[in-house]
Amino acid sequence: MELHNVWFVLIAVLWTGYFFLEGFDFGVGILTRLLARDRPERRVLINTIGPVWDGNEVWLLTAGGATFAAFPDWYATLFSGFYLPLLLILVCLIVRGVAFEYRAKRPEERWQRSWETAIFWTSLLPAFLWGVAFANIVHGVPIDRNFEYVGTVGDLLDPYALLGGAVTLTLFTFHGAVFTALKTVGDIRVRARRLALWAGLLTAVVALAFLLWTQADTGNGRSLVALVVAVAALLTALAANQAGREGWAFALSGVTVVAAVAMLFLALFPDVMPSSLNAQWSLTVTNASSSPYTLKIMTWCAGIATPLVLLYQGWTYWVFRKRIGTQHIAADAVH
């Protein structure tokens, strides 16, 4: 396999890992409004992701850096054409990180509630906007003969893209609800399972519509297999959730995320950013890639660094694997 194809696969893996991990992370942030009834329960939810949320974002930084180095033309066109939505995502991630750190610095109800509101909105907006962005990447955007984006922000908000945003929003909420049920005890655990059922059913409806649309528009045999896996995993995750098998439910909701993202990349290849104006103006793994020497150096670096990152993140999740509940929150604690 040629190195530009290898790096397309690696970038797909990085984005898949990011959506798997940050997906339940965003979902829990959304649940601080939808599930938590009081201040201790909101703190329980935040504590379930407190040790891992910043590590999850490493996958985003790596995916963005790998795209810049391996496919500079893809990176340039993507970040210039999608400047406003990606800037909004970046602002949300910055504010979200500040909210996690500052929320517990003062004990006042108003102070903490304000930061909790920020966590909710800065989880919801990126969850929606990432779906819009990737739907546009797969569907195609106005790119001219110079490989430059010539559309407007309005061109990124067509029905297909908005449906893609709805899919990631509902899927991440379901993923987060299942994760919450896995990581908590008591009444909040029961309510998380109940909410996961309704979120999962809504996800099944919008995801099936979006994935079938994608398959009909740009799909192939490989993407069809991924579609079937995604739908089967989602339905099985719902069944496992109803049976109270939270570990299986979370694993299967993760498989749903992985299969859905894989389907998008399988439908996209060998393009990396199709042109809706002329297929010959599309960015591909060939015309958008760096030199073979650059890709070779990157491959050696990735081979050394990637196992270390995976080991460190795996160790972090193992250390913080215990369930928590409101009984673990000290009444007079401020953080």
N, C-alpha and C positions, 0 to 999 in steps of 0.2 A: 504493500500500500504506500502511495506517495505521501510525503510528509504533510502537504497541505490538507490532504484528506484525513490524516491522523489528527491534525490539530483541529479540524472541524469537529471530529468526534470528541476530542478532549474538551473543547469549549462547550459542546452539547452536554457533556458529563458535568462540567462545572456549573452550568446553569440549572441542570437537573438537580444537583446536590443543593444548590442555593434555594430553589423553590421547595424542595423537600423539607429542608431545615427551617428556612425563614417562613415557609408556608404556615407551619403550626405556630411559629413565633408571632406572625401577624394575626393569626386566628385567635390566639390567647389575648392579644391586645384588643381585638374587637370584642371579645367576650367580657372585658372589664365593664362594658355597658350592657351587654345583652344577658349576661348570666349572673354576675355578682350583684348581691342585694344590699350590701353594706360595706363599710370601710375594711373590716377584717377580711371579707371574702375577696375584695379587690386586691388586697395585699397578698392573699394566698395565690391568686392567679398570677400576679406579677412575680412572686417568688418562684413559681414553677419554671419560669424562663430566665429569671435573674442571673443564674450562673452561666447561661449559654447563649444569650441573644447576641452578644458582641462577637462571639466566636462564629456564629452562623453567618455573620456579614463578611467574614473572611472569604467565603465562596464568591460573593459578589465582587469584591475587590480583585480576586484572582481571575474571575471570568472577564472582567473589564480589562485588566492588564494583559491577559492572554490575547484578547481580541485586538487590542492596540498593537501588540508586538507581532502576532501571526497574520492578521488581516488588517493592515493599517487603512486601506481604502474603505473597507466595511465600517471600521470604527469611525472614520472621518465623516462618511455619509450618514451613518446612523446618528451620531451625536450632533451633527449640524441640522439634520432634518427633524429630529425628535428633541430638539433643544429644550423647549418649554416643558413638555411632560417629564423628561429626564431631570431637568432642574428642579421641578416640583417634587419628584421622588427623592432627590438628593437633600432638599431642604427638610422634607419629612423625616428622613433617616437621621439627620443631624438633630432636629428638635426631639425626635423620639429618644435618641441616646441621652440627650440632656435631661429629658423628663425622667428617665429611669434613675439617673444619678441624683437629680435635685429633689425629687419627690419627697424623700425621707429626711431632707436636711432641716426641715422645720415641722413642728407637730400640729400647726393650725389646720383645721378642717378645710378652710378655703384654699390654703396653699396646696395641700395634697390633692384636693379635688380638681384644681386647675391643671396640675400636671397629669392627673389621671385622664382628664378630658383630652389633653394633648396626646397621650399614649393611644387613646382610642382613635382619634382622627388620623394620626400619623401611622397607624397600622392599617386603617381602612383604605386610605387614599392610595398608598403604594400597592396594596393588594389588588385594587382595581386597575391602576395605571399600568402595572406590569403586563396584565392580560391584554390591554389595549395595544401596548407597544409590540408584543410578540405576535399578536394577530395581524398587525400591519406588516411586520417583517415577513410573515409567511404569505399573506395575501398579495403583497406588492404595493409599492408607493410610486409616485411620480419621480422618476430618475431620468435625467437627460443623457445625451451621448457622452458627456464628460463625467458621467457617474456622480452627478450632483443632484441633490434633492431640490425639486423646483415646485413643490406643493406648499400648502399652508397648514396651519394647525387644524383647520376645519377638515382637511382631507384625511386626517388621522382619526376622525370620529364618525366613520360610516357605521351602518348597522352591524356589519361583521365584527368590526373592532370593538364596538360597545358590548356585543355579545361575548367576545373574548374576555373583556374586563369583568363581566358578570360571572363568567366561569371561574376565573381565578379568585374573585371575591368570595363566592359561595364555597368553592372547594377548600380554600384556606380556612374559612370559618369552620367547616366540617372537620378538617384536619386538626384545627386547634381545639375543637370541642372533644374530639376523641383523645387527644393528648391530655387535656384537662382531666378527663375521666380516668386516664391511666395514672396521673400524677397526684391525685387528691383522694381524700377520704371524707366520709360523712355525707351530709345532704348535698353539698355542692357537686360531689361525684355523681350522685343519682340524677341531679338536674342537668349535668353536663351530658350524660348519656341520652336524656330525653331531648335536649336541644340538638344533639348530634344527629338524631333520627330525622328531625325536620330539616335541618341544614343539609343532610345527605340526600334526602328526597328532592329538595329544590336543586341541589347540585346535579343530580342525575338527569333532571329535565333539561337544564340549560347546557350542561356538558354534552349530552347526547346530540342536541341540536347543533352545537358548535362543531363538534368533532365530525359529524356527518357532513356538515357544510364544507369543512376543510377537506375531507376525503373526496367529496364530489368535485371540489374546485381544483385541488393540486395533489391529491393523494395518489398512492401507488400500492402495490402489494404489501410492502413492508409496513407502511403507515396503517394499512387496514388491520394487520396483526396487532399493532400497538393499540389501535382503537378498541379492538375486541378485548384485549387484556385490561385496558383502563376501565371499560364498562363492567367487565366481570369482577374486577377487583373492588370497584365501588359498591356493587350490589352485595358482594360477599362481606365487605367491611360493615355494611349496614346490618347484615344478619348477625355478624359477630358482636356488634355493638348491642343489639337487642338481646343477645344471649349473655351479656355481661362479660364477654371475653375481650377485655380492653386491650391487652397486648396484641392479640390478633387483629383487632379492629384498627389499631394504630398502624401496624405493619401493612395492612391492606390499604388503608387510606394513603400511606406512603407510596405503595405500588401504583395506586391510581395517579398520584402526582407524577411519578417517574414515567409511567406509560404515556400519560397525556403530553408531557413535555417532549418525550422521545418521538411521539407521533408528529409533533410540529417540526422537529428537526429532520425527520425522515421524509416528510412531505416537502421540506425546503430544499434539501440536497439535490443537485450540486450547486444550486444558488445559495448565496448568503443574504442577498437582498434583491428580490426581483423588481424589475421596472414594470409599472403598469402602463407605460407609454409605448414601449417597444421591448420585446423579449431580448433583443440583441444588446440592449443597454443595461441588462441586469448585471449585478455584481455576483461573481461566482467564486468558488474556492480556488480557481485558477487565476483569474485576472485581478483578484483582490488580495492575494497572499503576499507575504514577504519573500525574500530570497531563500533558496534552499539552505544556504549557510546559516542564516538567522534561525530558521526552523530547526536545524540540527542542533544548534547551541541551546535553544529553548527546550528541546526534547531531553537533553542531558540534565539540564537544571530541574525540569519537572520530575524526572525520574528520581532525583535525589531528594527534593523537597516534599513532594506529595506524600510519600509514606510517613514522614515525620509529622506533617499536619494531621493526617488521618489518625495516627496513634495518639497525638495530643488531644484531639477532639473526642476520640473514643474514651480516653481516660477521664476526661471532664464529665461526660455523660454517665460514666460508671460511678464516679465519686458522688454525684448528685442524683442518684437513681431513686432515692426513697420518696414515698408519698408524703404529702403534707396536708394539713387541714387547719381550720380556724383555731383549734386547740393548741397549735404550735405557735400561734401569734401572741406574744406577750401583750397584755392590756395596756401597759404604759410604755411600750416600745415606740420609738420614733423612726426606726429604720431596721 
